[in-house]
């Protein structure tokens, strides 16, 4: 599946897991498909390719990093917002999944299970009282 197929038609369905396995060419295709939305020009898109930005690197971008890579402020802000939103959606999804799993474990509680849930909660920085309620 290429980036134009997986990204332009399913922008709302993009996930961190999908984007992080993109090749440099797929990132470039995605940026070309969002050229107007992100206010990008051809030179800026080519810069991503020249810098070897694949999906994993793309997901680590912040506005500061984009500005350091000589993107104009508008596109840098637009892309940084998009990346942050995508990363936050993934974190929210994982919180829901782990909360559901934790509540199921606690309902069938054994001491080891509760210790495991507390460990997961600490690892993902969840308040333990939030999981138990």
JOMOLIN-V251188 format. One record per pair of residues at least 24 apart in sequence whose C-alpha atoms are under 7 Angstrom apart, sorted by the first residue. I is the first residue (numbers start at 1). GAP is how many residues later the second one is. Records with the same first field share a line. If there is no record, write none. Layout:
I=GAP + GAP
This chain:
2=24
3=24 + 26 + 27
4=25 + 26 + 29
8=25
15=71 + 75
16=70 + 71 + 74
19=36
20=35 + 36 + 39
21=34 + 35
22=32 + 33
23=31 + 32
24=25 + 28 + 29 + 30
27=27 + 28
38=37 + 40 + 41
39=35 + 36
40=35
44=27
59=24
99=32
102=29
103=28 + 29
